[in-house]
Amino acid sequence: MIHSVFFSRDQRLAQLAAGPLDVLVVGGGVVGAGVARDAAMRGLRVGLVEQHDFAFGTSSRSSRLLHGGLRYLAQGHLGLVREASLEKRTLAAIAPHLAQPLGFIFPSYRGEGPPLWQLRIGVKLYDLLCSGRNFQPSRAFALGATRALLPDLRTERLAGAVRYFDALTNDARLVLDTLRSAERHGAHVLNYTRFAHPVRDGETWRCALEDSVAGGRLTVRAHTIVNATGPWSDQLPGSEVRLRLTKGIHLVVDASRLRVPSAVVITEGKRILFVLPWGKRVIVGTTDTDYRGAPEDVSVEPDDVAYVLRTVNNFFPRTRLVAADIVSAWAGLRPLVANADGSPSDISRAHEIRSPRPGWWDITGGKLTTYRLMPSRRSTRSRGTSRANCHAAARRARRCSKGRTPRRSAASRRRRAPKTPCATTWIASGLRTSPT
């Protein structure tokens, strides 16, 4: 739980109820944090509530990657890949402590998965869609070089490999740092607070906030409500969202049991699994299966574990990983825009923003990498865009003072608000680089 250096929990609750908010964000994941941060920078009066802890859901259970999505090239989603590739590079420039460049080796096998010539074209197109600004240029490896890079890799029918670059991040920390910055710009954020009973009352929404810590309830008014609850989006009172939830799991093993010099991409059918070095551990995932239970009950099932271990052992037969090698594991949900057709892997990862009623916005879908874009697009469509603009400052992070920073008045915040839309210029505002 985050505790503000400025206000106690009771004070925050009182501030939320003090007068009509311009924007009430429901959901404390990366999208909700980005919306709150973006709106606060525009000088708007912003509140954010989360029924669990911050980053409780998808935002702390991802693959921890900032990536364009190489596999989406084969599906023809060039726009999505370009958008995410540019965002990956921008986040690395303005938040280098949250973006570690990492090479991904993608082996190719004859008669199995994409052929080597196709991978060579794909990674060059991947570089091109990043406007030539990827961390390093991609390259191809002949059979001998591939064996030298990955001595434990299966060699039967191995043709060679390619290498391209994406970045590792810390997903939960990205959320917490963004929320801290939202607070520094005047937003009131509160976890363990349940949103209930929204009613349109004239020009505002009236809703109840239930305090799960102390057990109280208060009434809050807001001109705009933003539903950014991820896998819970279709369960929020008043929501008209239709989701298709898919589950992805990750396993963690000791690095001594799965020796890789950099990230490795392995395939099974339409799925791509990543083998990711993470300090003294290695993360392996993810799966992609439909999920129909309660979002808070998602878990790693034996079938999920068996699938991942079988796939890894197929590519690294010498490792012979078993369930006893698993150090930890997690399961998360992708809140994808509903589509009954196709397999889970075929569903678009593009985000969708809708306003089914005046003053109500639903944000669904999307990727961790593109979270910065979603609040900008919401803000340019909804209340407050005439009051202040925002801008994307591609500057490196500055360490800020750990002392108390005086809170500016709303009028002062509006005068100082930047000029074009962006949710992560929190880095340029002097965010400290350790989540204390």
C-alpha positions as CSV (number, residue, x, y, z in Angstrom):
1,M,0.0,0.0,0.0
2,I,1.3,3.4,-0.9
3,H,1.2,6.1,1.8
4,S,1.4,9.7,0.6
5,V,4.0,12.0,2.2
6,F,1.3,14.6,2.1
7,F,-2.0,13.1,3.4
8,S,-3.4,10.4,5.6
9,R,-6.0,8.0,4.3
10,D,-8.8,9.8,6.2
11,Q,-7.6,13.1,4.6
12,R,-7.6,11.6,1.2
13,L,-11.2,10.3,1.6
14,A,-12.3,13.7,2.8
15,Q,-10.6,15.4,-0.2
16,L,-12.4,13.0,-2.7
17,A,-15.8,14.0,-1.1
18,A,-15.0,17.7,-0.8
19,G,-16.4,18.8,-4.1
20,P,-17.1,17.6,-7.7
21,L,-14.0,15.9,-9.3
22,D,-13.3,16.6,-12.9
23,V,-12.2,13.0,-13.4
24,L,-12.7,9.9,-11.2
25,V,-10.5,7.0,-12.4
26,V,-11.6,3.6,-11.3
27,G,-8.7,1.1,-11.4
28,G,-5.2,1.3,-10.1
29,G,-3.3,-0.6,-12.8
30,V,-1.0,0.9,-15.4
31,V,-3.8,2.4,-17.5
32,G,-5.7,4.0,-14.6
33,A,-2.4,5.4,-13.3
34,G,-1.6,6.8,-16.7
35,V,-5.0,8.4,-17.0
36,A,-4.8,10.0,-13.5
37,R,-1.3,11.3,-14.2
38,D,-2.2,12.7,-17.6
39,A,-5.4,14.4,-16.3
40,A,-3.7,15.8,-13.2
41,M,-1.0,17.4,-15.4
42,R,-3.7,19.1,-17.3
43,G,-4.7,20.9,-14.1
44,L,-7.9,18.9,-13.6
45,R,-9.1,17.8,-10.2
46,V,-8.5,14.0,-10.2
47,G,-9.3,11.1,-8.0
48,L,-8.3,7.4,-8.5
49,V,-9.7,4.5,-6.5
50,E,-8.7,0.8,-6.6
51,Q,-10.6,-2.0,-4.8
52,H,-7.5,-4.1,-4.2
53,D,-3.8,-3.0,-4.0
54,F,-2.3,-0.9,-6.7
55,A,-1.1,-3.1,-9.7
56,F,-3.0,-6.0,-8.2
57,G,-4.1,-7.5,-11.5
58,T,-2.6,-7.6,-15.0
59,S,-0.2,-4.8,-14.3
60,S,1.9,-6.9,-12.0
61,R,1.5,-10.2,-13.8
62,S,2.8,-9.5,-17.2
63,S,5.9,-10.8,-19.1
64,R,7.7,-7.6,-17.9
65,L,8.5,-6.5,-21.5
66,L,8.4,-3.3,-23.4
67,H,8.1,-4.6,-26.9
68,G,6.5,-4.0,-30.3
69,G,5.3,-7.5,-30.6
70,L,7.2,-9.3,-33.4
71,R,4.5,-12.0,-33.8
72,Y,1.9,-9.4,-34.7
73,L,3.8,-8.8,-38.0
74,A,2.6,-12.2,-39.2
75,Q,-0.9,-11.2,-38.4
76,G,-0.6,-8.0,-40.5
77,H,-0.9,-5.6,-37.5
78,L,1.8,-3.3,-38.8
79,G,0.2,-0.2,-37.2
80,L,0.1,-1.8,-33.8
81,V,3.7,-3.0,-34.1
82,R,4.9,0.4,-35.1
83,E,3.0,2.2,-32.4
84,A,4.3,-0.1,-29.7
85,S,7.9,-0.1,-31.1
86,L,8.1,3.7,-31.0
87,E,6.6,3.7,-27.5
88,K,9.2,1.1,-26.3
89,R,12.0,3.4,-27.5
90,T,10.4,6.5,-26.0
91,L,10.0,4.9,-22.6
92,A,13.6,3.7,-22.7
93,A,14.7,7.3,-23.4
94,I,12.7,9.0,-20.7
95,A,12.7,6.2,-18.1
96,P,16.0,4.3,-18.5
97,H,15.8,2.9,-15.0
98,L,12.6,1.0,-16.1
99,A,13.7,-0.2,-19.5
100,Q,16.7,-2.6,-19.8
101,P,17.5,-3.3,-23.5
102,L,17.7,-7.0,-24.2
103,G,18.6,-9.1,-27.2
104,F,16.1,-11.8,-28.2
105,I,17.5,-14.9,-30.1
106,F,14.8,-16.5,-32.3
107,P,16.0,-20.0,-33.6
108,S,14.6,-21.4,-36.8
109,Y,14.0,-25.0,-37.6
110,R,13.4,-26.7,-41.0
111,G,9.8,-27.7,-41.3
112,E,8.9,-26.2,-37.9
113,G,7.7,-22.7,-37.3
114,P,8.7,-19.7,-39.5
115,P,11.6,-20.4,-41.9
116,L,14.9,-18.5,-41.5
117,W,14.4,-16.3,-44.5
118,Q,11.0,-15.2,-43.2
119,L,12.5,-14.4,-39.8
120,R,15.3,-12.3,-41.4
121,I,12.8,-10.2,-43.3
122,G,10.6,-9.9,-40.1
123,V,13.3,-8.6,-37.9
124,K,14.5,-6.1,-40.5
125,L,10.9,-4.9,-40.8
126,Y,10.7,-4.7,-37.0
127,D,13.8,-2.4,-37.0
128,L,12.2,-0.3,-39.8
129,L,8.9,0.1,-37.9
130,C,10.9,1.5,-35.0
131,S,12.1,4.2,-37.4
132,G,15.6,2.8,-37.2
133,R,15.8,3.7,-33.5
134,N,15.8,0.3,-32.0
135,F,18.4,-0.4,-29.3
136,Q,20.7,-2.3,-31.7
137,P,20.2,-3.5,-35.3
138,S,18.9,-7.0,-35.8
139,R,21.1,-9.7,-37.3
140,A,21.0,-13.3,-38.5
141,F,23.2,-16.2,-37.3
142,A,24.3,-19.2,-39.3
143,L,24.0,-22.7,-37.8
144,G,27.4,-22.8,-36.2
145,A,27.0,-19.4,-34.6
146,T,23.6,-20.3,-33.2
147,R,25.1,-23.5,-31.7
148,A,27.8,-21.4,-30.1
149,L,25.3,-18.9,-28.6
150,L,23.0,-21.6,-27.3
151,P,24.9,-24.8,-26.6
152,D,21.9,-26.4,-24.9
153,L,19.5,-25.7,-27.7
154,R,18.1,-28.7,-29.7
155,T,20.1,-29.0,-32.9
156,E,18.0,-31.4,-34.9
157,R,16.8,-29.6,-38.0
158,L,18.2,-26.3,-36.7
159,A,18.8,-23.9,-39.5
160,G,20.1,-20.8,-37.7
161,A,18.6,-17.9,-35.8
162,V,18.0,-14.2,-35.8
163,R,18.4,-11.6,-33.0
164,Y,16.3,-8.5,-32.4
165,F,16.0,-6.1,-29.4
166,D,13.3,-5.2,-27.0
167,A,13.4,-4.2,-23.3
168,L,12.7,-5.6,-19.9
169,T,10.8,-3.5,-17.3
170,N,9.4,-3.9,-13.8
171,D,5.7,-3.7,-14.4
172,A,4.5,-3.1,-10.9
173,R,7.1,-0.4,-10.2
174,L,6.1,1.4,-13.4
175,V,2.5,1.6,-12.0
176,L,3.7,2.8,-8.6
177,D,6.0,5.4,-10.0
178,T,3.3,6.7,-12.3
179,L,0.8,6.9,-9.3
180,R,3.4,8.7,-7.2
181,S,3.8,11.2,-10.0
182,A,0.1,11.6,-10.4
183,E,-0.1,12.5,-6.7
184,R,2.7,15.0,-7.0
185,H,0.6,16.7,-9.7
186,G,-2.4,16.9,-7.4
187,A,-4.3,13.7,-7.9
188,H,-5.9,11.9,-4.9
189,V,-5.2,8.2,-5.2
190,L,-6.6,5.5,-2.8
191,N,-6.4,1.8,-2.8
192,Y,-8.7,-0.7,-1.0
193,T,-11.6,1.5,-1.9
194,R,-14.6,0.1,-3.8
195,F,-16.6,2.0,-6.4
196,A,-20.4,1.5,-6.3
197,H,-23.8,2.8,-7.2
198,P,-23.0,5.3,-10.0
199,V,-26.0,7.5,-10.9
200,R,-26.1,10.3,-13.4
201,D,-27.3,13.4,-11.6
202,G,-27.5,16.5,-13.9
203,E,-24.1,17.3,-15.2
204,T,-22.2,15.0,-12.8
205,W,-22.0,11.4,-11.7
206,R,-22.9,10.6,-8.1
207,C,-21.3,7.4,-6.7
208,A,-20.5,5.7,-3.5
209,L,-16.9,4.8,-2.4
210,E,-16.7,2.0,0.2
211,D,-13.6,2.0,2.4
212,S,-12.4,-1.6,2.8
213,V,-10.0,-0.6,5.5
214,A,-12.2,1.3,8.0
215,G,-15.5,0.1,6.7
216,G,-17.1,3.5,6.0
217,R,-18.8,4.9,2.9
218,L,-18.9,8.3,1.3
219,T,-20.5,9.9,-1.6
220,V,-18.4,11.4,-4.4
221,R,-19.4,13.5,-7.4
222,A,-17.4,13.6,-10.7
223,H,-18.0,15.2,-14.1
224,T,-16.2,12.2,-15.8
225,I,-15.8,8.6,-14.7
226,V,-13.1,6.5,-16.4
227,N,-13.4,2.8,-16.2
228,A,-9.8,1.5,-16.3
229,T,-10.4,-1.7,-14.3
230,G,-8.8,-4.1,-16.8
231,P,-10.2,-7.7,-16.3
232,W,-13.0,-6.3,-14.1
233,S,-14.1,-3.7,-16.7
234,D,-17.3,-5.6,-17.5
235,Q,-18.2,-6.0,-13.8
236,L,-18.0,-2.4,-12.9
237,P,-21.5,-1.0,-12.0
238,G,-22.7,0.9,-15.0
239,S,-20.3,-0.6,-17.4
240,E,-21.3,-1.8,-20.9
241,V,-17.9,-3.4,-21.7
242,R,-17.7,-6.9,-23.3
243,L,-14.5,-8.7,-22.6
244,R,-12.8,-11.9,-23.7
245,L,-10.3,-12.8,-20.9
246,T,-7.3,-14.9,-21.8
247,K,-4.9,-16.3,-19.2
248,G,-1.1,-16.2,-19.4
249,I,1.2,-17.9,-16.9
250,H,4.9,-17.5,-16.2
251,L,7.3,-19.9,-14.5
252,V,10.5,-18.9,-12.7
253,V,13.5,-21.3,-12.5
254,D,17.0,-20.9,-11.3
255,A,19.4,-19.6,-14.0
256,S,21.7,-22.6,-13.3
257,R,18.9,-24.9,-14.6
258,L,18.3,-23.0,-17.8
259,R,21.4,-21.4,-19.1
260,V,20.8,-18.6,-21.7
261,P,23.0,-15.7,-22.5
262,S,20.1,-13.5,-23.5
263,A,16.4,-13.8,-24.1
264,V,15.3,-16.7,-26.3
265,V,12.1,-17.0,-28.4
266,I,10.5,-20.5,-28.7
267,T,7.3,-21.4,-30.5
268,E,4.6,-23.9,-30.1
269,G,1.9,-23.8,-32.7
270,K,0.7,-20.1,-32.9
271,R,2.1,-19.3,-29.5
272,I,5.4,-17.6,-28.8
273,L,7.1,-18.3,-25.4
274,F,9.9,-16.2,-24.0
275,V,12.9,-17.4,-22.0
276,L,13.9,-14.3,-20.1
277,P,17.1,-13.8,-17.9
278,W,16.1,-12.1,-14.7
279,G,19.1,-11.7,-12.4
280,K,19.8,-15.1,-10.9
281,R,16.6,-16.5,-12.2
282,V,15.0,-17.2,-15.6
283,I,11.3,-16.4,-16.4
284,V,9.5,-18.6,-19.0
285,G,6.2,-17.7,-20.5
286,T,3.5,-17.1,-21.5
287,T,0.5,-19.2,-22.3
288,D,-2.7,-17.9,-24.0
289,T,-5.9,-19.7,-23.1
290,D,-9.5,-18.5,-22.6
291,Y,-10.6,-17.8,-19.0
292,R,-14.1,-17.6,-17.7
293,G,-13.8,-17.4,-13.9
294,A,-13.6,-14.5,-11.5
295,P,-10.5,-12.3,-12.3
296,E,-9.3,-12.4,-8.7
297,D,-9.3,-16.2,-8.7
298,V,-7.0,-16.8,-11.7
299,S,-4.2,-19.2,-10.8
300,V,-1.5,-21.4,-12.3
301,E,-3.0,-24.8,-13.1
302,P,-1.1,-28.1,-13.5
303,D,-2.0,-28.2,-17.2
304,D,-0.4,-24.8,-17.7
305,V,2.8,-25.9,-16.0
306,A,2.9,-29.1,-18.0
307,Y,2.5,-27.1,-21.3
308,V,5.3,-24.7,-20.5
309,L,7.7,-27.4,-19.2
310,R,7.0,-29.6,-22.3
311,T,7.7,-26.7,-24.7
312,V,10.9,-25.6,-22.9
313,N,12.2,-29.2,-22.8
314,N,11.5,-29.6,-26.5
315,F,13.8,-26.8,-27.3
316,F,16.3,-27.4,-24.4
317,P,16.3,-31.2,-24.1
318,R,19.4,-31.2,-21.9
319,T,17.8,-29.2,-19.2
320,R,15.0,-31.7,-18.4
321,L,13.1,-29.2,-16.3
322,V,10.5,-30.7,-13.9
323,A,7.9,-29.1,-11.6
324,A,10.4,-29.3,-8.7
325,D,12.6,-26.8,-10.5
326,I,10.0,-24.1,-10.4
327,V,10.9,-21.4,-7.9
328,S,7.8,-19.3,-8.3
329,A,5.0,-18.7,-10.8
330,W,2.2,-16.3,-11.6
331,A,-0.9,-16.1,-13.7
332,G,-2.4,-13.0,-15.2
333,L,-5.3,-12.0,-17.4
334,R,-5.5,-10.1,-20.7
335,P,-8.6,-8.0,-20.8
336,L,-9.1,-8.2,-24.6
337,V,-12.0,-6.6,-26.5
338,A,-14.6,-9.3,-27.0
339,N,-14.4,-11.4,-30.1
340,A,-15.9,-14.8,-30.2
341,D,-14.0,-15.8,-33.4
342,G,-10.6,-17.3,-33.6
343,S,-8.2,-18.6,-31.0
344,P,-7.0,-16.4,-28.1
345,S,-3.7,-15.8,-29.9
346,D,-5.6,-14.4,-32.9
347,I,-7.4,-11.6,-30.9
348,S,-6.1,-8.1,-31.4
349,R,-4.1,-6.5,-28.6
350,A,-5.2,-3.0,-29.7
351,H,-7.0,-0.9,-27.1
352,E,-10.5,0.5,-27.4
353,I,-11.9,3.7,-25.9
354,R,-15.7,4.2,-25.8
355,S,-18.1,6.6,-24.2
356,P,-21.5,4.8,-23.9
357,R,-23.0,7.6,-21.9
358,P,-22.2,11.3,-21.2
359,G,-19.3,11.6,-18.9
360,W,-18.5,7.9,-18.8
361,W,-15.4,6.4,-20.6
362,D,-14.5,2.7,-20.9
363,I,-10.8,1.8,-21.8
364,T,-10.3,-1.8,-22.7
365,G,-7.6,-3.9,-24.4
366,G,-4.1,-2.6,-25.1
367,K,-0.6,-3.5,-24.0
368,L,1.7,-2.5,-21.1
369,T,4.0,-0.9,-23.7
370,T,1.3,1.4,-25.0
371,Y,-0.2,2.5,-21.7
372,R,1.1,6.0,-22.2
373,L,-1.0,6.5,-25.3
374,M,-4.4,5.5,-23.9
375,P,-4.8,8.3,-21.4
376,S,-3.7,10.9,-24.0
377,R,-6.4,9.8,-26.4
378,R,-9.0,9.7,-23.7
379,S,-8.1,13.1,-22.5
380,T,-8.3,14.6,-26.0
381,R,-11.9,13.3,-26.3
382,S,-13.3,14.2,-22.9
383,R,-13.7,16.9,-20.3
384,G,-10.9,19.3,-19.7
385,T,-8.9,19.4,-23.0
386,S,-9.6,23.1,-23.3
387,R,-8.5,23.8,-19.8
388,A,-4.9,22.6,-20.2
389,N,-2.8,20.7,-22.7
390,C,0.0,18.3,-22.0
391,H,3.3,17.5,-23.7
392,A,5.6,14.6,-24.1
393,A,9.0,15.6,-22.8
394,A,11.6,13.1,-24.0
395,R,14.1,13.9,-21.3
396,R,16.0,11.7,-18.9
397,A,14.8,11.4,-15.4
398,R,16.0,13.8,-12.8
399,R,16.3,12.8,-9.1
400,C,13.9,14.8,-7.0
401,S,14.3,16.0,-3.5
402,K,12.9,13.6,-0.8
403,G,11.6,16.5,1.1
404,R,8.1,17.8,1.1
405,T,7.1,19.7,-2.1
406,P,4.5,22.4,-1.7
407,R,1.2,21.7,-3.4
408,R,0.3,24.2,-6.1
409,S,-3.1,25.7,-6.4
410,A,-5.3,24.4,-9.3
411,A,-4.8,27.7,-11.1
412,S,-1.1,27.4,-10.8
413,R,-1.1,23.8,-12.0
414,R,-3.1,24.9,-15.1
415,R,-0.6,27.7,-15.9
416,R,2.3,25.3,-15.6
417,A,0.7,22.4,-17.4
418,P,2.7,21.2,-20.4
419,K,1.5,21.4,-24.0
420,T,0.8,18.1,-25.7
421,P,-0.7,14.7,-24.6
422,C,1.5,12.3,-22.7
423,A,1.2,10.2,-19.5
424,T,4.8,9.4,-18.7
425,T,6.4,12.8,-18.7
426,W,6.4,12.0,-15.0
427,I,10.1,11.1,-15.5
428,A,10.9,14.6,-16.7
429,S,9.1,16.1,-13.7
430,G,11.8,14.9,-11.3
431,L,10.6,11.5,-10.2
432,R,13.0,9.8,-7.9
433,T,14.5,6.6,-9.3
434,S,13.8,4.3,-6.3
435,P,10.3,3.4,-5.1
436,T,10.6,4.2,-1.5
